[in-house]
Amino acid sequence: MSTEKIPPETCSPFGSYPNPFRLTVEDRDTFHPVVKFPVTPTVFDFTKPNSDTVGMATHEQRQAAAAGGRLEDILPPDLCQRVQAISSSYAIGRYDEPRAGLYESDLFDDTANSIENYTGRRNLHVGIDLGGPVGTPVHAFAPGRVHAVGYNAALGDYGNVIVVAHDLLHNNNNQRTMKTVCYALYGHLDSAVVHNFRVGDPVQAGQVLGAMGAIHENGGWWAPHVHFQLSVQVPVTHDLPGAVAAADRSRALYEYPDPRWVLGELY
């Protein structure tokens, strides 16, 4: 759906982004933080390759890490220092960001994959990344139930991931009434999530879903983080396209709305 066809009153104050759930600031203030940042996070810029980017591990590096290998033994000294610095900090990766040099694995190749009917060389990020050290807890922002949970093993994929169907409640004359169902994907978690949850399990607001996973369980990303993404559509499985091709931007911004409606004004 093109954003030009969406009524102005449904657009986000963060820009010309759709707000298909018609959430208000009052609604947003009732949501639980997905990640409780103890300090103000750094907002990274991935639009060009720079020191913010450490990218993905190789298959061999993932295996070495899973076997208990130390970073110092897996990585060359300069990259090891960058990974250690980034993986110990708190950071934000932006929504609607055309990213350079991050999505080079076959997962993002238009000829190899189609997710929810999205194709093309995908590099436009349609979620928000919340970064922190390995083990940082990840919380449900609202009540709901588990829609899907599983492990996406491909290099660059979500690793351990859960999708929750959240019940969004609306403030109406100080009364809370059911508004709609929103699907939220929480990706790059540790393995606990696939052991602790089953489809249909109830989820409470603020409940810990899992923690930020290490490279052998988060899809191979050196910087631990949770990819948080909203969806209007019902996901087919425990997967959504976390990045889309530029040609699909208008459709994707509607189907995967700005997560700041839930997370707040992070940047």
C-alpha positions as CSV (number, residue, x, y, z in Angstrom):
1,M,0.0,0.0,0.0
2,S,1.3,3.4,-0.9
3,T,1.8,5.9,1.9
4,E,0.2,8.6,-0.3
5,K,-3.2,6.8,0.1
6,I,-3.1,6.8,3.9
7,P,-5.2,9.6,5.6
8,P,-3.0,12.3,7.2
9,E,-4.5,11.7,10.6
10,T,-3.0,8.2,10.7
11,C,0.6,9.5,10.1
12,S,3.3,9.3,12.7
13,P,4.7,12.5,14.3
14,F,8.1,11.0,13.6
15,G,7.8,11.7,9.9
16,S,5.6,10.8,7.0
17,Y,5.1,7.3,8.3
18,P,1.8,5.4,8.5
19,N,0.2,4.7,11.8
20,P,-2.2,1.9,10.8
21,F,-2.9,0.9,14.5
22,R,-3.9,4.6,15.1
23,L,-1.9,4.7,18.3
24,T,-1.6,7.9,20.3
25,V,1.1,9.2,22.6
26,E,-1.2,8.3,25.5
27,D,-1.3,4.7,24.2
28,R,2.4,4.6,23.9
29,D,3.0,5.8,27.4
30,T,1.2,2.6,28.7
31,F,3.7,0.2,27.0
32,H,6.5,-1.5,28.8
33,P,10.0,-0.9,27.5
34,V,11.3,-3.7,25.3
35,V,14.9,-3.0,26.6
36,K,15.6,-1.0,29.8
37,F,18.6,1.1,28.9
38,P,20.6,2.0,32.0
39,V,22.3,4.8,30.0
40,T,21.3,6.9,27.0
41,P,22.0,4.6,24.0
42,T,24.2,5.7,21.1
43,V,22.3,6.1,17.8
44,F,24.3,4.4,15.0
45,D,24.4,5.4,11.4
46,F,24.6,2.4,9.0
47,T,24.0,4.4,5.8
48,K,27.7,4.1,5.0
49,P,30.4,1.7,6.1
50,N,32.1,3.1,9.2
51,S,33.3,2.3,12.7
52,D,29.8,1.5,13.8
53,T,29.8,-1.5,11.5
54,V,31.2,-4.8,12.6
55,G,28.9,-7.0,10.5
56,M,28.5,-10.7,10.6
57,A,30.7,-13.7,11.7
58,T,31.6,-16.4,9.2
59,H,30.3,-19.9,9.6
60,E,33.7,-21.0,11.0
61,Q,33.7,-18.1,13.5
62,R,30.2,-19.0,14.7
63,Q,31.3,-22.6,15.2
64,A,34.3,-21.5,17.1
65,A,32.2,-19.2,19.4
66,A,29.7,-22.0,20.0
67,A,32.6,-24.2,21.1
68,G,33.6,-21.6,23.7
69,G,36.3,-19.8,21.7
70,R,37.5,-16.4,22.9
71,L,37.1,-13.3,20.7
72,E,40.9,-12.8,20.9
73,D,41.4,-16.2,19.3
74,I,38.7,-15.8,16.7
75,L,39.2,-12.3,15.4
76,P,42.2,-10.2,14.3
77,P,43.2,-7.6,16.9
78,D,41.7,-4.5,15.3
79,L,38.3,-6.1,14.6
80,C,38.4,-7.8,18.1
81,Q,38.7,-4.3,19.7
82,R,35.9,-2.9,17.7
83,V,33.6,-5.9,18.5
84,Q,34.4,-5.7,22.2
85,A,33.7,-2.0,22.3
86,I,30.4,-2.2,20.4
87,S,29.2,-5.4,22.1
88,S,29.6,-3.8,25.5
89,S,27.6,-0.6,24.7
90,Y,24.0,0.3,24.4
91,A,22.9,1.4,21.0
92,I,20.0,2.1,18.6
93,G,19.8,1.0,14.9
94,R,17.3,3.1,13.1
95,Y,14.0,2.4,11.2
96,D,13.7,3.1,7.5
97,E,17.5,3.2,7.1
98,P,19.2,2.3,3.8
99,R,22.1,0.3,5.1
100,A,25.5,-0.1,3.4
101,G,27.6,-3.2,3.6
102,L,25.5,-5.0,6.3
103,Y,23.3,-7.3,4.2
104,E,25.8,-9.2,2.0
105,S,24.8,-12.7,2.8
106,D,22.8,-14.9,0.5
107,L,19.8,-14.4,2.8
108,F,19.2,-10.9,1.3
109,D,19.7,-12.0,-2.3
110,D,16.6,-11.5,-4.5
111,T,17.2,-14.6,-6.4
112,A,17.4,-16.9,-3.4
113,N,14.7,-15.7,-1.0
114,S,11.2,-14.3,-0.9
115,I,9.7,-13.5,2.6
116,E,6.1,-12.5,2.8
117,N,6.2,-11.8,-1.0
118,Y,9.1,-9.3,-0.6
119,T,11.9,-9.8,-3.1
120,G,14.8,-7.8,-4.4
121,R,18.3,-7.1,-2.9
122,R,17.1,-6.0,0.5
123,N,19.0,-3.3,2.4
124,L,16.3,-0.9,3.8
125,H,15.8,-1.7,7.5
126,V,12.2,-1.9,8.6
127,G,12.6,-2.6,12.3
128,I,14.5,-0.9,15.1
129,D,17.6,-2.5,16.6
130,L,18.1,-2.2,20.4
131,G,21.6,-3.1,21.2
132,G,23.3,-4.1,24.5
133,P,25.7,-6.7,26.0
134,V,25.0,-10.4,25.5
135,G,22.4,-11.4,28.1
136,T,20.5,-8.1,28.2
137,P,16.8,-9.0,29.0
138,V,14.2,-8.4,26.3
139,H,10.6,-7.7,27.5
140,A,7.2,-7.9,25.9
141,F,5.8,-4.4,25.4
142,A,2.2,-5.4,25.9
143,P,0.1,-8.5,26.8
144,G,-0.7,-11.0,24.1
145,R,0.1,-14.6,23.1
146,V,2.8,-16.4,21.3
147,H,2.1,-16.5,17.5
148,A,5.3,-18.3,16.5
149,V,8.7,-19.2,17.9
150,G,11.7,-20.9,16.4
151,Y,15.3,-20.7,15.2
152,N,16.3,-19.2,11.8
153,A,19.7,-20.6,11.2
154,A,20.9,-18.8,8.1
155,L,23.8,-16.4,8.3
156,G,22.4,-12.9,8.9
157,D,19.0,-14.3,9.9
158,Y,17.2,-13.8,13.3
159,G,18.7,-16.8,15.0
160,N,16.3,-17.5,18.0
161,V,13.2,-15.5,17.5
162,I,9.7,-15.1,18.8
163,V,6.6,-13.4,17.3
164,V,3.9,-12.2,19.7
165,A,0.3,-11.3,18.8
166,H,-0.1,-8.3,21.1
167,D,-3.5,-7.0,22.2
168,L,-3.4,-3.2,21.8
169,L,-5.6,-1.3,24.1
170,H,-6.7,2.3,23.5
171,N,-7.3,5.1,26.0
172,N,-10.9,6.3,25.7
173,N,-12.1,8.7,28.4
174,N,-9.8,7.0,30.9
175,Q,-11.1,3.6,30.0
176,R,-9.0,0.8,28.4
177,T,-10.8,-1.0,25.6
178,M,-9.6,-3.5,23.0
179,K,-8.4,-1.8,19.9
180,T,-6.6,-4.2,17.6
181,V,-4.0,-7.0,17.4
182,C,-0.4,-6.1,16.5
183,Y,2.2,-8.7,15.6
184,A,5.7,-8.0,17.0
185,L,8.9,-9.9,16.1
186,Y,11.7,-10.0,18.6
187,G,14.8,-11.4,16.8
188,H,18.5,-12.3,17.6
189,L,17.7,-13.7,21.1
190,D,19.3,-16.5,23.1
191,S,18.2,-20.1,22.9
192,A,16.1,-19.8,26.1
193,V,13.2,-18.4,24.1
194,V,12.7,-21.6,22.0
195,H,12.7,-23.7,25.2
196,N,10.5,-21.5,27.3
197,F,7.6,-20.7,24.9
198,R,5.2,-22.5,22.7
199,V,2.6,-21.3,20.3
200,G,-0.5,-20.0,22.1
201,D,1.3,-19.3,25.4
202,P,0.0,-16.2,27.1
203,V,2.4,-13.3,27.4
204,Q,2.2,-10.5,30.0
205,A,3.3,-6.9,29.5
206,G,6.9,-6.6,30.8
207,Q,7.5,-10.4,30.8
208,V,11.0,-11.4,29.8
209,L,10.9,-13.2,26.5
210,G,14.6,-13.9,26.3
211,A,17.9,-12.1,26.2
212,M,20.2,-10.7,23.5
213,G,22.1,-13.7,22.1
214,A,25.7,-14.2,21.2
215,I,26.9,-14.8,17.6
216,H,26.3,-18.6,17.6
217,E,22.6,-18.1,18.5
218,N,21.7,-14.6,17.1
219,G,22.2,-15.3,13.4
220,G,25.9,-14.5,13.4
221,W,25.8,-10.8,14.3
222,W,28.9,-9.6,16.2
223,A,26.9,-6.7,17.9
224,P,24.3,-8.3,20.2
225,H,20.9,-6.7,19.8
226,V,17.2,-7.4,19.5
227,H,15.6,-6.6,16.1
228,F,12.1,-5.3,17.0
229,Q,9.5,-5.1,14.3
230,L,5.8,-4.4,14.2
231,S,3.5,-6.0,11.6
232,V,0.0,-5.4,10.4
233,Q,0.0,-8.7,8.5
234,V,-0.3,-12.0,10.2
235,P,3.2,-13.6,9.8
236,V,3.2,-17.0,8.1
237,T,5.9,-18.3,10.5
238,H,8.6,-17.0,12.9
239,D,10.0,-14.8,10.2
240,L,9.5,-11.3,8.6
241,P,11.7,-9.4,6.2
242,G,13.7,-7.2,8.5
243,A,15.0,-5.4,5.4
244,V,13.3,-4.8,2.1
245,A,14.3,-3.5,-1.3
246,A,14.0,0.2,-1.9
247,A,11.3,-0.4,-4.5
248,D,9.1,-1.9,-1.8
249,R,9.5,1.0,0.7
250,S,6.0,2.4,0.5
251,R,4.3,-1.0,1.0
252,A,6.7,-2.0,3.8
253,L,6.3,1.3,5.8
254,Y,2.6,0.5,6.1
255,E,2.8,-3.2,6.7
256,Y,5.7,-2.8,9.2
257,P,5.0,0.5,11.0
258,D,7.4,2.7,12.8
259,P,8.3,0.9,16.1
260,R,8.7,4.2,17.9
261,W,4.9,4.2,18.3
262,V,5.7,1.5,20.9
263,L,9.3,2.3,21.9
264,G,9.0,6.0,22.3
265,E,11.2,8.8,20.8
266,L,14.5,7.0,20.8
267,Y,16.0,9.4,18.3
